[in-house]
Amino acid sequence: MTPEASTAPTATTTPTAPPTTSASPTVRQVWTRSRGVLLALVILLVAAVAIAVVRSGAQHGSLDPRSADATGSRAVAELLADQGVSTRVVTTLDEASTAAGPDTTLLVARPDLLTDRQQDLLHSAFRNSGGRTVLVAPGTPSVGTLAPGVDADATPSYDSTLSPDCALPAARRAGTADTGGIRYSTDAPGADTCYPSDGLPTLLRLPASEGDGDTVVLGAPDILQNERLDQQGNASLALQLLGSRTHVVWYLPSLSDDSATDAGDRSFLDLVPSGWLWGTLQLFIAALLAALWRARRLGPLVPERLPVAIRASETAEGRARLYRKSNARDRAAGALRSTTRTRLAPLVGVSPAQAHAPEALLPALSARLRQEGQTLRSLLFGPPPRDDAALIALADQLDALEREVRRP
């Protein structure tokens, strides 16, 4: 009798301690099975890092007066310095608000990065300061607060280089410039609307309600970038817009600013984006449809006939191969011994319920074979074999024992 020919072990338990299993995968098996997944994860991680490095390098120093990159603004700062205008970079709302004054031009490089509260505080600081505020390409999230009465059009300008077509002296002296970007509309009194595209301006100058201050809304950052400064009238327009005061405070909004995380008096629900309830309902409906789609049966279980009849010997051989692949010699030996005990018990007058009890089976076998009980105990209830050779020897001994008991 071989492991492949054995049947499954019976559900009856024996009084002896269960043998330890050796079905746990080894380190080598775990590495063989998981190395493909680990390799895929490493490739994804390397790709993500590479993409992040490329994208961060492309935007490094954008509109930064200290940067000599193509999208930086160091050239503008140096030209302003030649005219006696100082440039100071600030990254917090407190610094930008404190710097607003009649002799200062406050440039906000990326207004859309400011929160609603930051926009309100900044507008309150420069509204009646008497200085100039330049907003670079503000969109719908910020232009209505920082420049009241101005709306951003949803359709941008398709032309980059535009003509001034206005009475603003700075624009007339500069001539054509690369201001094409966001287009604006306004009903503010006394506003200068310049560089129009399809009837809507891309540069606005809004005089303050009190004092000599004003606000300039610029639809594109091109005239401030190093790579575009020497084209068209970009340099002239940039110097005139930023050089009207003796100091330029260049505000680069940063996410590290404490004011960016200050929620004020708003609660947690106020910070949740609008439409979250509708989005949650959509997810619930999608999950419900997925559950219905994946459901196998919507009624009671129905027995089905197997399309192919499988021989018992094939099942036994398949289980034996699984035991061998996982080195489960203890389970294979347990199956062989349990099946042998089940078949021997009726031959020696022991009930099937007592077939796996050593105190009932061993005396009956010893009386039948006239052998020592210790040898039979080691054979039928002993420890698992150490290797495959010992397992084969155990199968041969159990087979010989059964033949001897069946011998008349």
C-alpha positions as CSV (number, residue, x, y, z in Angstrom):
1,M,0.0,0.0,0.0
2,T,1.4,3.4,-1.1
3,P,0.5,7.0,0.0
4,E,-1.0,7.6,-3.5
5,A,-3.4,4.7,-3.0
6,S,-4.6,5.7,0.5
7,T,-7.9,7.2,1.2
8,A,-8.7,10.3,3.2
9,P,-8.3,10.0,7.0
10,T,-11.5,9.5,9.0
11,A,-13.0,12.2,11.3
12,T,-12.6,10.0,14.4
13,T,-9.8,11.4,16.7
14,T,-7.3,9.4,18.6
15,P,-6.3,9.8,22.2
16,T,-2.7,10.4,21.2
17,A,-1.4,14.0,20.6
18,P,-1.9,15.1,17.0
19,P,1.3,15.1,14.9
20,T,2.9,18.4,14.1
21,T,2.4,19.6,10.5
22,S,5.1,20.4,8.1
23,A,2.8,22.1,5.5
24,S,4.1,25.6,6.3
25,P,6.0,27.0,3.3
26,T,9.7,27.4,3.6
27,V,11.6,30.6,3.1
28,R,12.6,29.5,-0.4
29,Q,9.0,28.7,-1.3
30,V,7.8,32.1,0.0
31,W,10.4,33.9,-2.0
32,T,9.6,31.9,-5.2
33,R,5.9,32.7,-4.9
34,S,6.2,36.4,-4.0
35,R,9.2,37.6,-6.0
36,G,7.0,38.5,-9.0
37,V,4.8,40.7,-6.9
38,L,7.8,42.3,-5.1
39,L,9.4,43.0,-8.5
40,A,6.2,44.6,-9.8
41,L,6.0,46.8,-6.6
42,V,9.6,47.8,-7.0
43,I,9.0,48.8,-10.6
44,L,6.0,50.9,-9.7
45,L,7.9,52.6,-6.9
46,V,10.8,53.4,-9.1
47,A,8.4,54.7,-11.8
48,A,6.6,56.9,-9.3
49,V,9.8,58.4,-7.9
50,A,11.1,59.0,-11.5
51,I,7.8,60.8,-12.4
52,A,7.9,62.8,-9.2
53,V,11.5,63.9,-9.9
54,V,10.7,64.9,-13.5
55,R,7.6,66.8,-12.6
56,S,9.2,68.5,-9.6
57,G,12.2,69.5,-11.8
58,A,9.9,71.0,-14.4
59,Q,8.2,73.3,-11.9
60,H,11.2,74.1,-9.7
61,G,11.5,77.8,-9.1
62,S,8.4,78.8,-11.1
63,L,7.8,82.6,-10.7
64,D,10.5,82.7,-8.1
65,P,12.7,85.9,-8.4
66,R,15.6,83.9,-7.0
67,S,15.5,81.2,-9.7
68,A,17.4,81.3,-13.0
69,D,15.2,78.5,-14.4
70,A,13.3,79.0,-17.6
71,T,10.1,79.6,-15.6
72,G,11.8,81.6,-12.9
73,S,11.8,85.4,-12.5
74,R,15.4,86.2,-11.6
75,A,15.9,88.4,-14.7
76,V,13.0,90.7,-13.7
77,A,14.4,91.1,-10.2
78,E,17.8,92.0,-11.6
79,L,16.3,94.6,-14.0
80,L,14.4,96.1,-11.1
81,A,17.5,96.3,-9.0
82,D,19.3,98.2,-11.8
83,Q,16.5,100.8,-11.5
84,G,16.8,101.0,-7.8
85,V,13.8,98.9,-6.9
86,S,14.4,96.3,-4.2
87,T,12.8,92.8,-4.3
88,R,12.0,90.8,-1.2
89,V,10.5,87.3,-1.2
90,V,7.9,86.3,1.4
91,T,6.1,83.0,1.8
92,T,3.6,83.7,4.6
93,L,0.5,85.7,4.8
94,D,1.6,87.6,7.8
95,E,4.7,88.8,6.0
96,A,2.8,89.8,2.9
97,S,0.1,91.6,4.9
98,T,2.6,93.5,7.0
99,A,4.6,94.6,3.9
100,A,1.6,96.3,2.2
101,G,2.2,100.0,2.0
102,P,2.1,103.1,-0.2
103,D,5.8,102.6,-1.4
104,T,5.4,98.9,-2.0
105,T,4.2,96.7,-4.9
106,L,2.8,93.5,-3.6
107,L,3.0,90.7,-6.2
108,V,1.0,87.5,-5.5
109,A,2.5,84.8,-7.7
110,R,-0.1,82.1,-7.3
111,P,-3.3,83.6,-5.8
112,D,-5.4,80.4,-6.4
113,L,-3.3,78.6,-3.7
114,L,-4.7,80.8,-1.0
115,T,-7.6,79.6,1.1
116,D,-10.8,81.7,1.3
117,R,-9.7,83.0,4.7
118,Q,-6.3,84.0,3.5
119,Q,-7.8,85.8,0.5
120,D,-10.1,87.8,2.8
121,L,-7.2,88.8,5.2
122,L,-4.9,89.7,2.3
123,H,-7.5,91.8,0.6
124,S,-8.2,93.7,3.8
125,A,-4.4,94.4,4.2
126,F,-3.8,95.9,0.8
127,R,-7.2,97.4,-0.1
128,N,-6.5,100.9,1.3
129,S,-2.7,100.6,1.7
130,G,-2.0,103.1,-1.1
131,G,0.4,100.7,-2.8
132,R,0.0,98.5,-5.9
133,T,-1.0,94.9,-5.9
134,V,-0.3,92.6,-8.9
135,L,-2.3,89.4,-9.1
136,V,-0.7,86.8,-11.5
137,A,-3.3,84.7,-13.4
138,P,-5.9,84.6,-10.6
139,G,-8.8,82.2,-11.5
140,T,-12.3,81.8,-10.3
141,P,-11.3,80.6,-6.8
142,S,-9.5,83.9,-5.9
143,V,-10.2,86.7,-8.4
144,G,-13.6,87.6,-7.0
145,T,-12.2,88.1,-3.4
146,L,-8.9,89.7,-4.2
147,A,-10.3,91.9,-7.0
148,P,-14.0,92.6,-6.2
149,G,-16.1,93.2,-9.3
150,V,-13.9,91.1,-11.6
151,D,-14.9,87.7,-13.0
152,A,-12.7,85.2,-14.8
153,D,-14.0,83.8,-18.1
154,A,-14.3,80.1,-18.4
155,T,-12.6,80.2,-21.9
156,P,-9.0,81.2,-22.0
157,S,-7.4,83.3,-24.7
158,Y,-6.2,81.3,-27.7
159,D,-3.6,83.9,-28.6
160,S,-0.5,84.4,-26.5
161,T,0.7,87.7,-28.0
162,L,-1.8,90.5,-27.9
163,S,-1.9,94.3,-28.5
164,P,-2.7,96.7,-25.7
165,D,-5.8,98.5,-27.2
166,C,-6.2,100.7,-24.1
167,A,-5.2,104.1,-22.7
168,L,-3.0,102.7,-19.9
169,P,0.4,104.4,-20.3
170,A,2.4,101.4,-19.3
171,A,0.6,99.2,-21.8
172,R,0.9,101.7,-24.6
173,R,4.6,102.2,-24.1
174,A,5.2,98.4,-23.9
175,G,3.2,97.6,-27.0
176,T,2.4,93.9,-27.8
177,A,3.1,91.5,-25.0
178,D,2.5,87.9,-24.0
179,T,-0.5,88.4,-21.8
180,G,-2.8,85.9,-23.4
181,G,-4.2,83.6,-20.8
182,I,-7.2,84.0,-18.5
183,R,-9.7,86.6,-19.8
184,Y,-11.6,88.8,-17.4
185,S,-14.7,90.9,-17.3
186,T,-15.4,93.8,-14.8
187,D,-18.0,96.5,-14.1
188,A,-15.6,98.4,-11.7
189,P,-15.7,102.2,-12.4
190,G,-12.5,103.6,-13.8
191,A,-10.9,100.3,-14.7
192,D,-8.4,100.0,-17.5
193,T,-9.0,97.0,-19.7
194,C,-6.0,96.1,-21.8
195,Y,-4.8,93.4,-24.2
196,P,-8.2,92.1,-25.2
197,S,-8.9,88.7,-26.7
198,D,-12.2,88.2,-28.4
199,G,-13.6,91.3,-26.6
200,L,-12.4,90.4,-23.1
201,P,-9.2,91.9,-21.6
202,T,-6.3,89.8,-20.2
203,L,-4.9,92.7,-18.1
204,L,-6.9,94.9,-15.8
205,R,-5.9,97.9,-13.6
206,L,-8.4,98.7,-10.9
207,P,-8.0,101.9,-9.0
208,A,-8.5,101.8,-5.2
209,S,-11.7,103.3,-3.8
210,E,-9.5,105.5,-1.5
211,G,-6.0,106.8,-2.0
212,D,-3.5,106.3,-4.8
213,G,-3.3,102.5,-4.7
214,D,-4.5,100.1,-7.4
215,T,-4.8,96.5,-8.3
216,V,-3.4,94.9,-11.5
217,V,-4.9,91.6,-12.7
218,L,-2.5,89.9,-15.1
219,G,-4.0,87.0,-17.1
220,A,-0.7,85.1,-17.7
221,P,2.7,84.9,-16.0
222,D,4.7,84.9,-19.3
223,I,6.0,88.5,-19.0
224,L,7.6,87.6,-15.7
225,Q,9.4,84.4,-16.8
226,N,13.1,84.3,-17.7
227,E,12.5,82.5,-21.0
228,R,9.9,85.0,-22.3
229,L,11.3,88.3,-20.9
230,D,13.2,89.3,-24.0
231,Q,10.3,88.7,-26.4
232,Q,7.8,91.3,-27.5
233,G,7.3,94.1,-25.0
234,N,7.3,91.8,-22.0
235,A,10.3,93.3,-20.2
236,S,9.0,96.8,-20.6
237,L,5.5,95.9,-19.4
238,A,6.9,93.9,-16.4
239,L,9.2,96.7,-15.3
240,Q,6.5,99.4,-15.5
241,L,4.0,97.3,-13.6
242,L,6.4,96.4,-10.9
243,G,8.7,99.4,-10.8
244,S,6.1,102.1,-9.9
245,R,7.1,101.9,-6.2
246,T,10.5,101.6,-4.6
247,H,10.0,98.2,-3.1
248,V,8.6,94.9,-4.5
249,V,7.3,92.3,-2.1
250,W,7.1,89.0,-4.0
251,Y,4.6,86.7,-2.3
252,L,5.0,83.0,-3.0
253,P,2.1,81.3,-1.2
254,S,3.3,78.1,0.6
255,L,1.4,75.2,2.1
256,S,3.8,75.3,5.1
257,D,2.2,78.6,6.1
258,D,0.3,78.2,9.3
259,S,-2.5,80.4,8.1
260,A,-3.2,77.9,5.3
261,T,-4.3,75.3,7.8
262,D,-6.3,77.6,10.0
263,A,-10.0,76.7,9.6
264,G,-11.2,79.6,11.7
265,D,-14.7,79.1,13.1
266,R,-15.6,76.4,10.6
267,S,-16.5,72.9,11.8
268,F,-15.5,69.6,10.4
269,L,-18.6,69.4,8.2
270,D,-17.8,72.8,6.8
271,L,-14.4,71.6,5.6
272,V,-15.9,68.6,3.8
273,P,-16.3,69.3,0.1
274,S,-19.7,70.0,-1.2
275,G,-21.5,67.1,-2.8
276,W,-20.0,64.5,-0.5
277,L,-23.5,63.1,0.3
278,W,-24.3,62.6,-3.3
279,G,-20.9,61.0,-3.9
280,T,-21.4,58.6,-1.0
281,L,-24.8,57.6,-2.4
282,Q,-23.3,56.9,-5.7
283,L,-20.6,54.7,-4.1
284,F,-23.3,52.8,-2.2
285,I,-25.3,52.2,-5.4
286,A,-22.2,51.1,-7.2
287,A,-21.3,48.6,-4.4
288,L,-24.9,47.3,-4.4
289,L,-24.8,46.7,-8.2
290,A,-21.4,45.1,-7.9
291,A,-22.8,42.7,-5.2
292,L,-25.8,41.8,-7.4
293,W,-23.5,41.3,-10.4
294,R,-21.2,39.0,-8.5
295,A,-23.9,37.0,-6.7
296,R,-23.8,33.4,-7.8
297,R,-27.3,32.3,-6.6
298,L,-30.3,34.3,-5.4
299,G,-32.2,31.2,-4.1
300,P,-31.5,28.0,-2.3
301,L,-28.5,25.8,-3.2
302,V,-29.3,23.3,-5.9
303,P,-27.2,20.1,-6.3
304,E,-25.6,19.7,-9.7
305,R,-24.2,16.7,-11.5
306,L,-20.6,16.8,-12.2
307,P,-19.9,17.1,-16.0
308,V,-17.1,14.6,-15.7
309,A,-16.8,11.5,-13.4
310,I,-13.5,11.5,-11.5
311,R,-12.1,8.1,-10.4
312,A,-11.3,7.7,-6.8
313,S,-7.8,6.7,-7.6
314,E,-7.2,10.0,-9.3
315,T,-8.5,11.9,-6.3
316,A,-6.1,9.8,-4.0
317,E,-3.2,10.4,-6.3
318,G,-3.9,14.2,-6.5
319,R,-4.0,14.4,-2.7
320,A,-0.8,12.4,-2.4
321,R,0.9,14.8,-4.8
322,L,-0.2,17.8,-2.8
323,Y,1.2,16.1,0.4
324,R,4.5,15.5,-1.4
325,K,4.7,19.1,-2.8
326,S,4.2,20.5,0.7
327,N,6.4,17.9,2.4
328,A,3.4,16.9,4.6
329,R,4.7,13.4,5.5
330,D,3.0,13.6,8.9
331,R,-0.4,14.0,7.2
332,A,0.3,11.3,4.7
333,A,1.4,8.9,7.5
334,G,-1.7,9.8,9.5
335,A,-3.9,9.0,6.6
336,L,-2.2,5.6,6.0
337,R,-2.4,4.6,9.7
338,S,-6.0,5.8,10.1
339,T,-7.2,3.8,7.0
340,T,-5.2,0.7,8.1
341,R,-6.7,0.9,11.6
342,T,-10.2,1.3,10.2
343,R,-9.8,-1.8,8.0
344,L,-8.1,-4.0,10.7
345,A,-10.6,-3.3,13.5
346,P,-13.5,-5.5,12.1
347,L,-11.0,-8.3,11.3
348,V,-9.9,-8.7,14.9
349,G,-13.4,-8.1,16.5
350,V,-13.1,-4.5,17.5
351,S,-16.0,-2.1,16.7
352,P,-15.3,0.7,14.2
353,A,-15.8,3.3,17.0
354,Q,-12.8,1.8,18.9
355,A,-10.6,1.4,15.9
356,H,-8.5,4.4,16.8
357,A,-8.2,3.6,20.5
358,P,-4.8,1.9,21.3
359,E,-6.1,0.2,24.4
360,A,-8.8,-1.6,22.4
361,L,-7.1,-2.3,19.1
362,L,-3.6,-3.3,20.2
363,P,-4.6,-6.2,22.6
364,A,-6.8,-7.7,19.9
365,L,-4.1,-7.5,17.3
366,S,-1.5,-9.0,19.6
367,A,-3.7,-11.9,20.4
368,R,-4.4,-12.5,16.7
369,L,-0.8,-12.2,15.6
370,R,1.0,-13.2,18.8
371,Q,3.3,-10.2,18.5
372,E,4.5,-7.7,21.1
373,G,2.1,-4.7,21.5
374,Q,5.0,-2.2,21.5
375,T,5.9,-3.0,17.9
376,L,2.3,-2.7,16.8
377,R,1.9,0.6,18.8
378,S,5.0,2.1,17.0
379,L,3.6,0.9,13.6
380,L,0.0,2.1,14.0
381,F,0.3,5.0,16.5
382,G,4.0,6.0,16.2
383,P,5.6,9.4,15.3
384,P,5.6,10.7,11.7
385,P,8.4,9.5,9.5
386,R,11.6,11.6,9.1
387,D,11.9,11.4,5.3
388,D,10.3,10.0,2.2
389,A,12.1,6.7,2.5
390,A,10.8,6.2,6.0
391,L,7.3,7.0,4.7
392,I,7.6,4.4,2.0
393,A,8.8,1.8,4.5
394,L,5.9,2.6,6.8
395,A,3.4,2.1,3.9
396,D,5.1,-1.3,3.1
397,Q,4.9,-2.4,6.8
398,L,1.2,-1.4,7.1
399,D,0.5,-3.3,3.9
400,A,2.3,-6.4,5.2
401,L,0.5,-6.1,8.6
402,E,-2.9,-6.0,6.9
403,R,-2.0,-9.0,4.7
404,E,-0.9,-11.0,7.7
405,V,-4.1,-10.3,9.6
406,R,-6.3,-11.3,6.6
407,R,-4.3,-14.5,6.2
408,P,-6.6,-17.4,7.3
